[in-house]
Amino acid sequence: MKKSAQKTKSTTQQFIEIKEIAENIVLFYSGNACLIIETQAINFALLSKEEQDSRVLSYSSLLNSISFPIQIFIRSKKIDISSYLHLLDNEMDKSQNQLLRNQIKIYRDFVAELVKTNVVLDKKFYIIIPYSPLESGIGIKGENLLAAAKSALSSKAESLLAQLGRMNLHAKVLDKENLIKLFHEIYNGDFEQVGKAAEGSNFPIIRSAGK
């Protein structure tokens, strides 16, 4: 039974194309690489008509200015607000002002009722910039591949970050720690044991069952 579980783990791990995460670069077994930019979301529906038109034009300008391929990944995650409700309960208990206590209770009950009838989602937007060794020359491997990928992807990221800044969108390149958190949560649903990667250990993207 144990051998079967180990075999399943090994087989599942082989489906993951990620070979290594070095600094802010994701390296794949295929020899390709990528860099990931995380950017904030905006509530488009709450913008005025003029602001909406401006955002659309800025986005169109961004796409037309890009001279390299990108991928856009939108991730929606259900938010657990139980800790937030617990925080409100604590603030209500600590308050010596009865009026403030009543206001906190009203707000707390409103939030609790809201999540019963509506799903609260946290949306994250990611822009993936891919890299192929063919961009720098055939036969690039190992440290040379990382250096070439880092150089090419950094210049592309700077260009894209500048365009996002003109749209008043806060964006950042994900570093190693945040890349591991992203991939580990996508495949496993949690951040358990992510600290091992920062220590330089061989960190599996997929956890084995029961761990």
Buried (B, 14 or more C-beta within 10 A) or exposed (E): EEEEEEEEBEEBEEEBEBBBBBEBBBBBEEBBBBBBBBBEEBEEEEEEEEEEEBBEEBBEEBEEEBEBEBEEEEBEEEEEBEEBBEEBEEEBEEBEEEEEBEEBBEEBEEBBEEBEEEEEEEEBBBBBBBBBBEBBEEEBEEEEBBEBBBEBBBEBBEBBBEBBEEBEBEBBBBEBBBBBBBBBBEBBEEEEBBEEBEEEEEBBBBBEEEE
